[in-house]
Amino acid sequence: MSSSPVHLVITALGSDRAGIVNTITRHVSQCGCNIEDSRLALLGGEFTFVMLLSGSASAINMIESTLPIKGAELELLIVMKRTPTGSTPVRHEGFSLAVEVPDSPRIIERFTALLTHHRMHIAELMTRAQPGSPAMLSIRIHAYGSSAKDLADLEKNFQQLCVELSAQGTLQADGRQDTERL
């Protein structure tokens, strides 16, 4: 009888260059681990690669002991943390939030504070500043956690915040019970 797989979250951060992601994924495969979920983003000249790995206890032990060495060779910052399976909170109504707003300090915090006030869990957050006069900020958030009755109250508060910040925004229930998987 085989034992349950062990899960490990890894973040790799470093200067972007051709072949770096392939080098990391090859090392993960050579250690006998499977990449169950991943995200990659380029921010300035840096990339960050976040992965959820699964594997046998020995495969996870191997990646935990060898990836820091490989990371040092590649001049990468590596962070690893084991995570239990089956610990994902129950997800209720999901929704997508999209905002275009004149950029200034604290803008993102204002929208995340609104979601926190309504006991929402942020599953995904993407922002992008657009130069111009005025500079604009695009915010995309996928969240979950409130019941349908709470969503109406959230929508009212969201619209009030958009008016206060001279933002154009939409809040749309998307019916997802989980964050999207590719």
C-alpha positions in Angstrom: 0.0 0.0 0.0 1.4 3.4 -1.0 1.4 6.3 1.5 -0.3 9.6 0.9 1.8 12.1 -1.1 3.5 14.9 0.7 3.0 18.5 -0.5 5.5 21.3 -0.6 5.1 24.9 -1.7 8.3 26.4 -3.3 8.9 30.0 -4.4 12.0 30.8 -6.5 12.9 34.4 -7.1 15.7 35.8 -9.3 16.8 37.6 -12.4 14.9 36.6 -15.5 16.9 34.7 -18.1 16.3 32.2 -20.8 16.1 28.6 -19.6 15.8 29.3 -15.8 12.3 27.9 -15.5 13.3 24.8 -17.4 16.3 24.3 -15.2 14.0 24.5 -12.1 11.3 22.2 -13.5 13.9 19.6 -14.6 15.4 19.6 -11.1 11.9 19.1 -9.6 11.3 16.1 -12.0 14.7 14.6 -11.3 13.9 14.5 -7.6 10.7 12.6 -8.4 8.2 15.4 -7.5 5.2 16.4 -9.5 4.2 20.0 -10.1 0.5 20.1 -9.2 0.0 23.9 -9.5 2.2 26.8 -10.4 2.3 30.5 -11.1 5.0 32.6 -12.7 5.3 36.4 -12.9 7.8 38.8 -14.3 8.1 41.9 -12.2 10.6 44.4 -13.5 13.7 42.3 -14.5 12.9 39.7 -11.8 10.8 36.5 -12.1 9.0 34.7 -9.3 7.9 31.1 -9.8 5.6 29.6 -7.2 4.9 25.8 -7.3 2.9 23.3 -5.3 4.7 20.0 -5.5 3.7 16.6 -4.5 5.7 13.4 -4.1 6.7 10.6 -1.8 8.3 11.6 1.5 11.7 10.7 0.1 11.1 12.7 -3.1 10.1 15.8 -1.0 13.1 15.3 1.3 15.3 15.2 -1.7 14.0 18.4 -3.2 14.2 20.1 0.2 17.9 19.1 0.6 19.0 19.8 -3.0 17.0 22.8 -4.2 18.8 25.3 -1.9 22.1 24.2 -3.5 20.7 24.4 -7.0 19.2 27.8 -6.1 22.6 29.1 -5.0 24.2 27.9 -8.2 21.5 29.8 -10.2 21.6 32.9 -7.9 18.0 32.4 -6.8 16.3 33.0 -3.6 14.4 29.8 -2.6 11.7 29.5 0.0 10.0 26.2 0.8 7.2 25.2 3.1 5.4 21.9 3.6 1.6 22.2 3.4 -1.0 19.7 4.5 -3.4 18.3 2.0 -7.2 18.7 2.5 -6.7 21.9 4.5 -8.3 24.2 2.0 -11.1 26.1 3.6 -14.7 25.6 2.4 -15.3 28.1 -0.3 -18.7 29.6 -0.9 -19.7 32.3 -3.4 -16.8 33.3 -5.6 -16.5 36.6 -7.5 -14.2 38.6 -9.7 -13.4 42.3 -9.0 -12.0 44.5 -11.7 -11.0 48.2 -11.1 -9.3 50.9 -13.1 -8.4 53.8 -10.8 -6.0 56.8 -10.8 -2.8 55.4 -9.1 -1.7 56.6 -5.7 -0.3 55.0 -2.5 -2.7 52.9 -0.5 -5.1 52.1 -3.4 -4.6 48.4 -3.3 -4.8 48.4 0.5 -8.2 50.1 0.3 -9.7 47.3 -1.8 -8.1 44.5 0.2 -9.3 46.1 3.4 -12.8 46.2 2.0 -12.6 42.5 1.3 -11.1 41.8 4.7 -14.0 43.7 6.3 -16.4 41.4 4.5 -14.5 38.2 5.6 -13.4 37.4 2.0 -10.4 35.3 1.1 -8.3 36.6 -1.8 -7.4 33.7 -4.1 -5.7 35.8 -6.7 -4.5 39.4 -7.0 -3.1 41.0 -10.1 -2.2 44.7 -10.5 -0.5 46.7 -13.2 0.4 50.4 -13.2 -0.1 52.2 -16.5 1.9 55.4 -17.1 0.2 58.5 -18.2 -1.3 61.6 -16.8 -2.8 60.6 -14.6 -1.1 57.3 -14.0 -3.7 54.5 -13.8 -3.8 51.3 -11.8 -5.5 48.2 -13.0 -6.6 45.7 -10.3 -8.0 42.2 -10.8 -9.0 40.1 -7.8 -10.6 36.7 -7.5 -12.0 36.1 -4.0 -14.4 33.8 -2.1 -16.0 33.4 1.3 -19.2 35.3 1.8 -22.7 34.1 1.4 -24.9 35.4 -1.3 -26.7 37.7 1.1 -23.4 39.3 2.2 -22.4 39.8 -1.4 -25.1 42.5 -1.9 -23.7 44.4 1.0 -20.1 44.0 -0.3 -21.3 45.2 -3.8 -22.8 48.4 -2.2 -19.6 49.1 -0.3 -17.5 48.4 -3.3 -19.4 50.9 -5.4 -19.1 53.5 -2.7 -15.3 53.0 -2.6 -15.1 53.3 -6.4 -17.0 56.6 -6.3 -14.7 57.9 -3.5 -11.6 57.0 -5.5 -12.9 58.1 -8.9 -12.5 54.5 -10.0 -14.4 52.4 -12.6 -15.1 49.0 -11.2 -17.1 45.8 -11.6 -17.9 43.1 -9.0 -19.3 40.0 -10.6 -20.2 36.7 -9.0 -18.5 34.0 -11.0 -19.8 30.9 -9.3 -16.4 29.3 -8.9 -16.1 27.1 -5.9 -12.3 26.9 -6.2 -9.6 29.0 -7.7 -9.3 28.2 -11.4 -7.0 25.5 -12.4 -5.4 25.3 -15.9 
